[in-house]
Amino acid sequence: MKRFAILVFGLVAYAVAMASLVYAIGFIGNIFVPKTIDSGPVSPLSEAVIINVVLLTIFAVQHSVMARPAFKSFLTRFISAPAERSVYVLLSGLILWLLFWQWRPMTTEVWRIENEILVLALWTLYFAGWALVVFSTFLISHTDLFGLKQVLTNWTGQPVPAPEFKTPLFYKFVRHPIYFGMLLVFWAAPVMTLGHLLFSIATTGYILIGATLEERDLISVFGDKYRDYRRQVSMLIPWPWKG
């Protein structure tokens, strides 16, 4: 029963996370969904800034703190180890839903692109960014990133495989293609409002900090293999002639 409960919990966490990512496509792009980054009741600017910064801070702190090995070790003193990643995934998804719900639009325009060719190019980059994010998760291990491998192997009684260092396809050109894809998503905007700009600046800052912390953890796991990789491949922006 415990294994079954962990499996169900992992599946629910995965569903919540996937739903939040699908909604994020519409939320950031101002398309398809009822509440977007630039829609909804308008609050006074100072109130909107404070609320939005708090929401973004909650998102960043949860993602950064819960991803650290020390916190994982602490958490698994209270929950089963196979469920640890699913807890992270579930909280990430719920915090995104909180951000979608409580986000305050700041609709003053910073720029608006009118040229149809440039607009098309930006929309292409936007959707290409999302495609890169999703595809890159499968290049390494989609099921591992979202906690499915852990709960499935626990359900079947198999041991979780040891981490394996590999650099498939996009990882040969940039160390963090998922983060690169997200940067395209955040900044490829034909219309950039103050709210969207705040979101993009904050999430870019989180990516820079998160990638640095993540690389420190990867070095502790893979040692010189990752150090050599870091010397040869750029961190966030594809830079083919590095190394």
N, C-alpha and C positions, 0 to 999 in steps of 0.2 A: 504493500500500500504506500509506503514511503517513496519508493522508486516511482510509482505511478503518479503520486502527488507532485513530485519534482518534475516529471515529464509534462504534466498538464500545466504546471506553473510556467515552465520554459516556453511552451507553445503559446500560452496567453501573452507572456512578455514579448515574444517575437511578433505576434499579431498587433499588439499595441504599438510597438516600435515601427513596424512596416506601415501601419495606418498613418502614423505621425509623419513619416518621411514622404509618403504620397501627398498628404495634405500640404507639406512644406513646399512642394513644387508649385502649387497654386498660390500659397500664401506669399512667398517671396516674389513670384512672378506676376502677382495681381491678376490671376486668371483662374477660371473654373470654380473656385470655392467662394462661399458667402462672406467669409471674413479674411481680409488680406492685410498685408503690411501697410497699405495706404487707404484702407476702408474701415468704416465703423465710426462711432461717435467721437468727435474731436474734443479733446480736453485742453485746458490752458497749457501753454508750451512748457512751463516749469514743471507742472504736474506730470505731463507726458514724459518728459526727460527722466524724471526721478523714477517713475514706475517702470519705464522701459529699461533703464540702467539696472534696476533691481532684478528684473526678470532675466536680463542677459547675464548678470552676475551669478544668479542661482544656477543657470544653465552651465556656465563656465566652471564654477566651483565643483558642482556635482561631477561633471565630466572629468575634470583634472584629478580631484581627490580620490574618487572611487576607482580610477584606473591605475593608481599607484600600488605597487606590490605590498607596501607596508599596510595600506588600508585593506587590501584583499586578505592578507593574513589575519588582520584584526576581525574582519567580517566573518571569516570562516570559523572563528571560535564560537559563533552563535548560530550559523546556518550551515547546511551541508555544502561542501565544496563544489559539487556539480551545479548547484543553484546560484553560485556567486555571480557568474556572468549574467545570468537571467535577471537577477536583482538589479544589476547595473543597467541592463537594457530596458527593463520595465520603468525604472525611475527616469531614465533619459527620455523615453517616450512620453511619460506623464508630464514631465517638466516642459517638453515641447508643446503639449496640448495646453498647459497653463499659459505658456507664452502666447500661443495663438489666441486664446480666449481673452487675456487681459491686456494684450498689446494696445497701446494708444497711438493712433496714426498722427504723424506730423507732416502735413501735406504740402508745406512750402517747397517749391521745386528748386533744386540746385542746378539741374540741367534737364533739358528736353531735346532729344535728337529728332529732327524732322526729316532728314534725308532718308528716303525709303531704303536705299541700299545699306546704309549704316544700321538702320533699325533691324533689317533682316539679318545682318551680320551679328548683331548683338543677341537677337533671339536664337540664332544658330549656336552661338557660344553658350548661351544659357542652357539650352537643352543638351548640348554636347557635354557641358559640365556635369549635369545630372547623370548622363549616360556613363561618363568616365567614373563617377563615384560608384554607381551600382556595379559596373563591370569589374572595377578594381577589387571590390569585395570578394568576387568570385575567383579572381586570379590568385588570391592568397587562401582564404577559407571563409566564405560567407557564413557557413554554419558555426564556425568557431567564433567569429566576431560577434554574432548575435546570440550566442549561448546555446544553440541547438545541438551542436556536437557534444557538449558536456552533458546535457540531460539525456540525449539519446544513448550515448555510450554507458551512462549510468543505468539506464533502463535495461539495456541488453547485458549488463554486467561486464562490459569490456573496459580495459584501462584507457584513459585518455592518452593519445600519442604525445610524445615529447615534442616541444616546439622545434620546427625545422626552418632553417634559414634558406630562403629561395628568393629569386628576383625575376619573376616571369614578366614578359612583355613590357608594359609601361614602367615597371619597376627598374628596368635597365636604363631609363632616361631621367627618372625623377624618383627620389626616395619615398615621397608621399603623394602618389597620384590621387588618392582620395581627397587630400587637403587641396591639391591643385585644382581638382574639379570643383570643390566647394568655393574656392576663390573666384573661379569663372562664374559660378552661380550668383555669388554675392554682388559682383561688380558689373556684370553684363546687363545693364539696365538702360533701356532707351529713355526712361524717365526716372531720374533720381531725386527723391524727396529727402527732406531732412530726416524723417524717420528711417527711411531705407539707408541713408548714409550713416546714421548712428548704428544701425544694425550691422552694416558692412564693416565699419571701422572696428566695432567691438568684437565681431566674430573673427575678423582677420587677426586682431590682437590675440584672441584665444588660440587660433591656429598656430601662431608663432610660438606662444608659450607651450601649448600642448605638444607640438612637434619636438621642441627641445627636451621636454620632460620624457616624452616617449623614447627619444633616441638614447637618453641616459639609461633607461630601463633595458633597451635592446642591447646596448653595449654590455650591460651586466649579465645578460643571458648569452650573447653570442661572441663577446670579446673581440678579438682581432679581426674576425670575419666581418663584423659590422664596421669596425674602424676603417678597414680597407675599402669597404663599400662606400662609406661616407666620403672618403677621399676621391673616389672615382665618379660619383653620381651626385648631382645637385639635390638640394633639400626639397624645395617647393616648386621651383620653376624649371621646366626642362631646359637643360643647358648641355647640349650634346658634346661640346668640346672640353668639358671639365675632365681632368685626369687624362 
